[in-house]
Each structure stands twice: as C-alpha cells, then as structure tokens.
Amino acid sequence: MMLNNPFVVAATATAAVSVAALFIANVDCNPTLYLYDRLVVTEKRLQDHFHGKRIWITGASSGLGAELAKQLASMGVELILSGRSVHKLEIVASECRTLRCRQERKQDNNNQQQQQEDEFTKIMTLPLDMACSQEE
C-alpha cells in the first residue's frame, strides 16, 4: 500500500505543513477565532443574539462607532448613540433608522406606520462633548 512508502508519508506531511503555514500566514488574527467566525457564526445567529437588545455606543458620529451602529441597527438592536457632533450623530441615526426599517420590513409587512413611529424611540441620540464647559 502507498501509505507504507516513507516518501509518500513525507510528501503528505510536507504538504499538510505547507497548507497550514500558508493559512496561518494569510490570517492576521487568531486562527481559532478565524475558523469559528467562518464556520460557526452566521447572520441568523447574530440577529438572534442581538435582536431586541439595547446598546449604547460612544463615538458613534463617525468611524468605527458609526459603522458599528449601522451593523447593529440592521440586526434589530435598540441604539443609544453618543458623540461630539450633533449634526453627524443625526446623520448616522437617520442611516440606522433606514437600515432598521429595511430589516423590520423583511420580517413583517404589517403595521408599517407604527413601525416608522417606533424607529425614533429605538434609535436615540445623546450628544456628549466633554471638552466644552457650560460657561461657554
């Protein structure tokens, strides 16, 4: 049989090590977490986990905070958005409401008027600027 041949065993082991090395070299995170994310985590599981929860995001007016807010809004999370810029916060909140409405419409087409009214209570903004004093 071919498995008893030492050259075949060595070639198979070398190939396996090469594939593992390429995998680890191309993954810029913990390989276990990468595999867990690719094989176990699904969009449905994320939505089931986050739907209906209330999360407060600071720094939501731009960057990572804004993107996190949009991702969570699309999963049905009730959001409290905080940041320095009131104008930018309202823009992000508006985008989150749009994403949340799309997500709700996929689940249920009834009571559309009630859903639109509820969106403003499910995504709130709380402008915070710790650098400003009240005397200004």
CORBELMO-V486848 format. One line per field, one symbol per residue. phi: phi as a letter, one per 20 degrees, with the letter a starting at -180 (. if undefined). burial: I if it has 24 or more other C-alpha atoms within 12 Angstrom, else O. Layout:
BEGIN
phi: ???
burial: ???
END
This chain:
BEGIN
phi: .ffffffffffffffffffffffffedebfgffffgffddfcgffffffegnedcddemefamfffffffffffeneedddcafefffffffffffffffffffffebeelfffffffffeecddcfccffeefff
burial: OOOOOOOOOOOOOOOOOOOOOOOOOOOOOOOOOOOOOOOOOOOOOOOOOOIOOOIIIIIIIIOOIIOIIIIIIIIIIIIIIIIOIOOIIIIIIIIIIIIIIOIIOOOOOOOOOOOOOOIOOIIIIIIOOOOOOOOO
END
